[in-house]
Amino acid sequence: MKLWRLTKSLSGAIGNRATATIFFAVLLCIINSNSAAMSEKIQEKDVSNKANSIALSATMEEIPDDAIYIGDRKKIINPKCFDFKALISATPEFKEIKKRHLDEGHGKYWIYLSKANGRVHRQIEDFAKENDIQFVCTRKFLLPFIRKKAEYKDKDDDFLIENFDVTSQIIGKTDKSLKEKERHSENEPPSDVEKS
């Protein structure tokens, strides 16, 4: 039902309901294929045990497939989680949506949101690769599961977030790389100026 409303809103901005429907279908296919392909690549890596790694042998049937970004629920080692809304809100594309005061009825809103979504997926995948993380899912589902383990039963949310959530690390890394890009672009002459 929500997809139908979004299609209807987007069709007003694009001018054609069929084009809007195709746009959403292609977007969903891209998101699903990118997540699945990267998940398979990361699963193939050899896992090194880290100090804060825990092996969770129980299956996680209560976690929906779309909440798992990387990994397999049957083999959970060194699990990490993130706050998707916080990651989206930190992207330059989402900041542009806010700056321009775009709403869901505007076509540019969906374009920027799609780019922000793609950026967040890449950030999560890159961070997982760089840090040898084999399982990543949304915070909403991982923390309750971790809390079921005896050693974490009495721990508060702050402790669990500090030990399992990588949102702030991903945002910090992204902010650093964006500032670095800005610094490099300021030092380079415009492309139409010849270098001597």
PyMOL commands that set and color helices and strands:
alter all, ss='L'
color gray80, all
select helices_A, chain A and resi 2-14+17-44+65-67+84-89+92-100+107-130+139-147+150-152+157-164+167-187
alter helices_A, ss='H'
color red, helices_A
select strands_A, chain A and resi 55-56+68-70+76-77+79-82+135-138
alter strands_A, ss='S'
color yellow, strands_A
deselect
rebuild
show_as cartoon
